């Protein structure tokens, strides 16, 4: 699918989402609103119910997301959790995974994240910073992006454009 005209791919392609906390749920909702199909997985299955009611499909494992989706966003609490959910048994890249690009929105340790990105050299990973500001919002902004592969930003640009500069209220997550 690489090299296809994005006009024909973007909203017709299903995107995966691993981690449905406050930020992961908001990202999935924004992508659904933009017309993307979304397959979601979360350890706590009940966290996917609201997204399913909005049109997403729930997966039973991260591997199922990886089998269904070429592009996946991951939004969990730590880099160690990202590694487990991507590389571990039943993880995103297990079995017949077709995942080619990962958009990582995890607030993890930057050094651990770069080590993970190096291990995932065959899967371009785009790192999207999510730093809550004083108003307790996360603003998804292209300025905070770093990549382990220069094509990742281009291949994920339609997703990013659907998310860019959208504020996500993290007051519930921060108490």
Backbone as CSV, one residue per row, in Angstrom:
resi,resn,N_x,N_y,N_z,CA_x,CA_y,CA_z,C_x,C_y,C_z
1,UNK,0.811,-1.182,0.000,0.000,0.000,0.000,0.863,1.258,0.000
2,UNK,2.147,1.135,0.350,3.043,2.280,0.324,3.095,2.844,-1.081
3,UNK,3.112,4.176,-1.177,3.173,4.803,-2.476,1.820,5.054,-3.102
4,UNK,0.736,4.567,-2.502,-0.590,4.825,-3.048,-0.985,6.268,-2.810
5,UNK,-1.852,6.797,-3.635,-2.356,8.151,-3.490,-3.125,8.271,-2.184
6,UNK,-2.698,9.185,-1.315,-3.328,9.332,0.003,-4.806,9.690,-0.096
7,UNK,-5.207,10.392,-1.168,-6.618,10.733,-1.337,-7.469,9.459,-1.368
8,UNK,-6.932,8.383,-1.922,-7.678,7.135,-2.032,-7.505,6.235,-0.824
9,UNK,-6.489,6.488,-0.007,-6.176,5.593,1.095,-6.767,6.058,2.416
10,UNK,-6.557,7.318,2.769,-6.736,7.766,4.149,-8.019,7.301,4.811
11,UNK,-9.153,7.866,4.471,-10.359,7.512,5.196,-10.901,6.126,4.849
12,UNK,-10.410,5.495,3.788,-10.867,4.145,3.486,-10.051,3.099,4.241
13,UNK,-8.938,3.516,4.802,-8.056,2.586,5.510,-8.389,2.562,7.003
14,UNK,-8.407,1.372,7.571,-8.656,1.233,9.001,-7.356,1.453,9.765
15,UNK,-7.454,2.230,10.835,-6.312,2.567,11.681,-6.479,1.836,13.002
16,UNK,-5.375,1.355,13.565,-5.422,0.665,14.852,-5.111,1.598,15.999
17,UNK,-5.665,1.272,17.160,-5.387,2.026,18.379,-5.162,1.073,19.542
18,UNK,-3.996,1.150,20.156,-3.674,0.315,21.312,-3.520,1.241,22.507
19,UNK,-4.406,1.106,23.471,-4.435,1.954,24.654,-5.566,2.955,24.556
20,UNK,-6.578,2.770,25.374,-7.757,3.633,25.313,-8.003,4.358,26.624
21,UNK,-6.933,4.979,27.124,-7.095,5.884,28.258,-7.630,7.203,27.738
22,UNK,-7.382,8.274,28.460,-7.917,9.581,28.077,-7.405,10.009,26.699
23,UNK,-6.096,9.963,26.478,-5.533,10.431,25.215,-5.836,9.450,24.082
24,UNK,-5.650,8.151,24.309,-5.924,7.169,23.259,-7.374,7.178,22.818
25,UNK,-8.293,7.339,23.763,-9.714,7.428,23.419,-9.985,8.685,22.605
26,UNK,-9.401,9.806,23.018,-9.608,11.053,22.282,-9.076,10.953,20.856
27,UNK,-7.907,10.333,20.686,-7.354,10.159,19.345,-8.294,9.301,18.500
28,UNK,-8.761,8.188,19.049,-9.678,7.316,18.310,-10.953,8.071,17.931
29,UNK,-11.490,8.860,18.857,-12.705,9.634,18.567,-12.471,10.642,17.446
30,UNK,-11.326,11.318,17.469,-11.020,12.291,16.416,-10.865,11.606,15.061
31,UNK,-10.246,10.433,15.048,-10.096,9.706,13.782,-11.439,9.201,13.268
32,UNK,-12.291,8.719,14.165,-13.641,8.313,13.761,-14.410,9.507,13.192
33,UNK,-14.295,10.641,13.874,-14.957,11.867,13.429,-14.475,12.290,12.041
34,UNK,-13.191,12.043,11.753,-12.612,12.390,10.457,-12.960,11.371,9.373
35,UNK,-13.622,10.274,9.747,-14.059,9.290,8.760,-13.199,8.049,8.644
36,UNK,-12.208,7.901,9.499,-11.381,6.693,9.466,-12.109,5.542,10.147
37,UNK,-11.882,4.327,9.676,-12.265,3.145,10.427,-11.215,2.951,11.510
38,UNK,-11.615,2.517,12.696,-10.672,2.362,13.793,-10.905,1.019,14.487
39,UNK,-9.813,0.263,14.708,-9.834,-0.970,15.490,-9.072,-0.680,16.772
40,UNK,-9.702,-0.917,17.921,-9.091,-0.556,19.203,-8.899,-1.774,20.101
41,UNK,-7.890,-1.674,20.953,-7.639,-2.687,21.985,-7.202,-1.976,23.254
42,UNK,-7.661,-2.484,24.376,-7.233,-2.012,25.679,-7.264,-3.182,26.650
43,UNK,-6.326,-3.196,27.615,-6.318,-4.274,28.617,-7.652,-4.367,29.340
44,UNK,-8.220,-3.217,29.654,-9.536,-3.180,30.283,-10.555,-3.031,29.169
45,UNK,-11.151,-4.137,28.794,-12.032,-4.177,27.618,-13.156,-3.148,27.690
46,UNK,-13.660,-2.888,28.888,-14.777,-1.949,29.021,-14.416,-0.552,28.510
47,UNK,-13.116,-0.208,28.487,-12.711,1.104,27.984,-12.902,1.237,26.474
48,UNK,-13.147,0.134,25.784,-13.388,0.202,24.341,-14.867,0.364,24.011
49,UNK,-15.749,0.154,24.971,-17.189,0.140,24.697,-17.716,1.445,24.113
50,UNK,-17.278,2.580,24.662,-17.725,3.866,24.136,-17.290,4.076,22.698
51,UNK,-16.070,3.629,22.372,-15.571,3.758,21.003,-16.326,2.834,20.058
52,UNK,-16.654,1.634,20.523,-17.436,0.707,19.706,-18.810,1.316,19.421
53,UNK,-19.401,1.966,20.412,-20.698,2.625,20.224,-20.609,3.746,19.181
54,UNK,-19.408,4.298,18.997,-19.208,5.369,18.012,-18.772,4.838,16.645
55,UNK,-18.612,3.515,16.532,-18.287,2.933,15.235,-16.966,2.212,15.142
56,UNK,-16.171,2.213,16.207,-14.908,1.470,16.194,-15.196,-0.024,16.352
57,UNK,-14.195,-0.840,16.040,-14.283,-2.280,16.273,-13.287,-2.635,17.353
58,UNK,-13.706,-3.427,18.333,-12.819,-3.857,19.412,-12.072,-5.122,18.997
59,UNK,-10.781,-5.150,19.272,-9.951,-6.325,19.027,-9.739,-7.047,20.349
60,UNK,-9.459,-8.345,20.266,-9.220,-9.137,21.470,-7.773,-9.061,21.954
61,UNK,-6.848,-8.734,21.055,-5.427,-8.666,21.405,-4.754,-7.566,20.585
62,UNK,-3.597,-7.087,21.036,-2.832,-6.175,20.183,-2.455,-6.842,18.853
63,UNK,-2.182,-8.143,18.870,-1.845,-8.856,17.635,-2.974,-8.759,16.618
64,UNK,-4.212,-8.809,17.082,-5.362,-8.670,16.176,-5.376,-7.283,15.537
65,UNK,-5.014,-6.263,16.306,-4.905,-4.907,15.746,-3.815,-4.899,14.678
66,UNK,-2.661,-5.507,14.993,-1.551,-5.557,14.052,-1.872,-6.306,12.775
67,UNK,-2.706,-7.320,12.873,-3.116,-8.093,11.699,-4.093,-7.298,10.834
68,UNK,-4.870,-6.429,11.460,-5.906,-5.681,10.752,-5.437,-4.338,10.201
69,UNK,-4.356,-3.776,10.753,-4.040,-2.382,10.451,-2.594,-2.152,10.056
70,UNK,-2.417,-1.405,8.998,-1.097,-1.015,8.513,-0.511,0.111,9.355
71,UNK,-1.391,0.965,9.889,-0.953,2.106,10.695,-1.666,2.039,12.041
72,UNK,-0.876,2.186,13.123,-1.410,2.010,14.476,-0.877,3.119,15.376
73,UNK,-1.759,3.670,16.215,-1.283,4.579,17.256,-1.287,3.821,18.579
74,UNK,-0.284,4.116,19.402,-0.146,3.491,20.716,-0.134,4.619,21.748
75,UNK,-0.992,4.494,22.755,-1.072,5.522,23.789,-1.263,4.844,25.140
76,UNK,-0.141,4.553,25.783,-0.162,3.891,27.087,0.730,4.685,28.044
77,UNK,0.898,4.201,29.268,1.563,4.995,30.301,3.092,5.019,30.237
78,UNK,3.728,3.924,29.824,5.188,3.872,29.875,5.776,3.246,28.619
79,UNK,7.040,3.537,28.388,7.751,2.945,27.259,7.862,1.426,27.428
80,UNK,8.032,0.961,28.656,8.096,-0.485,28.903,6.792,-1.158,28.476
81,UNK,5.678,-0.497,28.721,4.382,-1.048,28.301,4.274,-1.046,26.784
82,UNK,4.762,0.013,26.140,4.777,0.042,24.673,5.557,-1.165,24.151
83,UNK,6.756,-1.387,24.692,7.594,-2.503,24.249,6.862,-3.829,24.404
84,UNK,6.228,-4.033,25.547,5.484,-5.272,25.791,4.346,-5.450,24.788
85,UNK,3.590,-4.387,24.545,2.419,-4.477,23.675,2.769,-4.540,22.196
86,UNK,3.958,-4.081,21.846,4.394,-4.132,20.450,5.195,-5.389,20.164
87,UNK,6.186,-5.688,21.016,7.125,-6.781,20.738,6.790,-8.092,21.434
88,UNK,6.010,-8.059,22.487,5.767,-9.234,23.310,4.886,-10.279,22.652
89,UNK,4.745,-11.439,23.320,3.846,-12.487,22.815,2.431,-11.928,22.719
90,UNK,1.808,-12.117,21.582,0.464,-11.571,21.368,0.470,-10.081,21.123
91,UNK,1.681,-9.515,20.910,1.813,-8.083,20.701,1.481,-7.667,19.277
92,UNK,1.530,-6.389,19.079,1.164,-5.763,17.819,1.879,-6.369,16.617
93,UNK,3.150,-6.749,16.788,3.928,-7.277,15.665,3.990,-8.799,15.628
94,UNK,3.189,-9.470,16.445,3.176,-10.937,16.484,2.408,-11.504,15.286
95,UNK,2.734,-12.716,14.927,1.981,-13.437,13.899,2.060,-12.792,12.535
96,UNK,0.914,-12.635,11.897,0.828,-12.112,10.532,0.597,-10.603,10.512
97,UNK,1.301,-9.889,11.357,1.106,-8.444,11.460,1.382,-7.758,10.134
98,UNK,0.524,-6.805,9.806,0.767,-5.998,8.622,1.095,-4.551,8.999
99,UNK,1.313,-4.307,10.296,1.633,-2.972,10.763,2.950,-2.498,10.153
100,UNK,2.903,-1.358,9.488,4.081,-0.756,8.877,4.507,0.518,9.583
101,UNK,3.571,1.197,10.252,3.863,2.483,10.887,3.195,2.551,12.246
102,UNK,3.939,3.065,13.232,3.415,3.225,14.581,3.522,4.694,14.971
103,UNK,2.412,5.258,15.410,2.369,6.610,15.968,2.307,6.444,17.475
104,UNK,3.417,6.744,18.146,3.526,6.524,19.591,3.257,7.829,20.321
105,UNK,2.155,7.889,21.073,1.804,9.092,21.828,2.018,8.888,23.325
106,UNK,2.764,7.861,23.676,3.015,7.545,25.079,3.924,8.593,25.722
107,UNK,3.605,8.958,26.954,4.486,9.841,27.712,5.493,8.941,28.418
108,UNK,6.483,8.505,27.667,7.471,7.584,28.208,8.820,8.248,28.382
109,UNK,9.782,7.466,28.793,11.144,7.938,28.952,11.763,8.118,27.569
110,UNK,12.236,9.326,27.235,12.766,9.566,25.887,13.914,8.636,25.493
111,UNK,14.826,8.347,26.427,15.951,7.459,26.098,15.469,6.039,25.837
112,UNK,14.559,5.535,26.681,14.002,4.186,26.467,13.226,4.131,25.155
113,UNK,12.541,5.214,24.833,11.772,5.261,23.599,12.686,5.172,22.387
114,UNK,13.815,5.848,22.422,14.752,5.787,21.298,15.379,4.401,21.174
115,UNK,15.642,3.730,22.291,16.154,2.358,22.260,15.104,1.444,21.620
116,UNK,13.849,1.613,22.014,12.766,0.820,21.420,12.662,1.112,19.927
117,UNK,12.712,2.377,19.545,12.625,2.738,18.125,13.750,2.090,17.328
118,UNK,14.940,2.012,17.908,16.066,1.357,17.226,15.794,-0.133,17.040
119,UNK,15.197,-0.772,18.060,14.862,-2.202,17.935,13.783,-2.413,16.877
120,UNK,12.930,-1.427,16.696,11.840,-1.525,15.722,12.243,-0.921,14.386
121,UNK,13.505,-1.011,14.040,14.026,-0.364,12.832,13.220,-0.697,11.581
122,UNK,12.632,-1.873,11.507,11.830,-2.245,10.344,10.429,-1.670,10.363
123,UNK,10.044,-1.052,11.466,8.715,-0.446,11.589,8.916,1.027,11.946
124,UNK,8.824,1.921,10.953,9.013,3.339,11.256,8.062,3.789,12.360
125,UNK,8.623,4.484,13.336,7.859,4.912,14.499,7.924,6.420,14.605
126,UNK,6.771,7.050,14.663,6.686,8.489,14.809,6.353,8.781,16.254
127,UNK,7.140,9.618,16.890,6.960,9.923,18.301,6.272,11.272,18.429
128,UNK,5.077,11.285,18.970,4.296,12.505,19.108,4.268,12.896,20.571
129,UNK,4.862,14.028,20.891,4.912,14.489,22.269,3.509,14.814,22.761
130,UNK,3.228,14.480,23.997,1.974,14.896,24.611,2.281,15.462,25.983
131,UNK,2.491,16.752,26.021,2.840,17.430,27.260,1.686,18.323,27.699
132,UNK,1.020,17.964,28.782,-0.091,18.796,29.238,0.388,20.189,29.618
133,UNK,-0.352,21.181,29.150,-0.042,22.565,29.479,-0.738,22.985,30.760
134,UNK,-0.621,24.259,31.110,-1.201,24.748,32.365,-2.724,24.627,32.419
135,UNK,-3.375,24.595,31.238,-4.830,24.446,31.235,-5.254,22.986,31.293
136,UNK,-4.298,22.083,31.528,-4.548,20.653,31.642,-5.137,20.081,30.356
137,UNK,-4.577,20.512,29.251,-4.929,19.977,27.946,-3.663,19.460,27.289
138,UNK,-3.819,18.450,26.474,-2.732,18.022,25.603,-3.063,18.574,24.233
139,UNK,-2.139,19.287,23.632,-2.348,19.774,22.282,-1.457,18.958,21.364
140,UNK,-2.088,18.260,20.458,-1.338,17.438,19.514,-0.833,18.358,18.418
141,UNK,0.473,18.453,18.284,1.072,19.452,17.421,2.239,18.850,16.653
142,UNK,2.286,19.111,15.368,3.365,18.584,14.528,4.744,19.046,14.970
143,UNK,4.840,20.159,15.683,6.144,20.656,16.108,6.837,19.678,17.051
144,UNK,6.092,18.827,17.762,6.689,17.930,18.740,7.054,16.573,18.196
145,UNK,7.114,16.433,16.883,7.321,15.115,16.302,8.789,14.821,16.036
146,UNK,9.171,13.602,16.381,10.477,13.079,16.016,10.237,11.733,15.361
147,UNK,11.125,11.273,14.520,10.873,10.031,13.803,12.126,9.197,13.668
148,UNK,11.932,7.881,13.692,13.043,6.983,13.432,13.182,6.724,11.929
149,UNK,12.305,7.297,11.119,12.319,7.101,9.676,11.673,8.318,9.025
150,UNK,12.320,8.887,8.033,11.799,10.102,7.417,10.490,9.883,6.677
151,UNK,10.194,8.656,6.264,8.933,8.426,5.567,7.745,8.333,6.524
152,UNK,8.008,8.114,7.813,6.905,7.942,8.765,6.020,9.176,8.827
153,UNK,6.608,10.353,8.897,5.811,11.582,8.972,4.924,11.720,7.742
154,UNK,5.459,11.394,6.584,4.668,11.485,5.356,3.550,10.444,5.334
155,UNK,3.882,9.210,5.693,2.893,8.129,5.660,1.784,8.308,6.697
156,UNK,2.077,9.058,7.758,1.081,9.281,8.811,0.486,10.684,8.755
157,UNK,0.828,11.452,7.728,0.425,12.854,7.685,-1.089,13.046,7.698
158,UNK,-1.840,12.180,7.040,-3.300,12.353,7.041,-3.885,12.122,8.439
159,UNK,-3.297,11.185,9.182,-3.757,10.972,10.562,-3.400,12.184,11.412
160,UNK,-2.166,12.639,11.258,-1.703,13.769,12.052,-2.524,15.013,11.746
161,UNK,-2.844,15.226,10.480,-3.661,16.383,10.117,-5.041,16.314,10.776
162,UNK,-5.557,15.108,10.977,-6.851,14.951,11.660,-6.743,15.247,13.150
163,UNK,-5.524,15.173,13.691,-5.296,15.367,15.122,-4.645,16.697,15.455
164,UNK,-3.939,17.270,14.484,-3.091,18.427,14.755,-3.848,19.571,15.408
165,UNK,-3.211,20.114,16.425,-3.710,21.287,17.150,-5.062,21.061,17.811
166,UNK,-5.423,19.821,18.043,-6.661,19.509,18.757,-6.325,19.342,20.233
167,UNK,-6.984,20.069,21.067,-6.744,19.984,22.518,-7.535,18.808,23.093
168,UNK,-6.883,18.042,23.931,-7.520,16.921,24.607,-7.501,17.214,26.085
169,UNK,-8.649,17.260,26.704,-8.738,17.582,28.138,-8.230,16.392,28.942
170,UNK,-7.173,16.617,29.696,-6.617,15.539,30.514,-6.918,15.756,31.987
171,UNK,-7.872,16.613,32.289,-8.218,16.890,33.683,-8.633,15.622,34.408
172,UNK,-9.354,14.739,33.743,-9.786,13.493,34.375,-8.598,12.610,34.708
173,UNK,-7.584,12.622,33.852,-6.414,11.777,34.079,-5.500,12.352,35.145
174,UNK,-5.487,13.645,35.294,-4.571,14.287,36.228,-5.225,14.596,37.569
175,UNK,-6.557,14.415,37.660,-7.249,14.623,38.917,-7.483,16.041,39.182
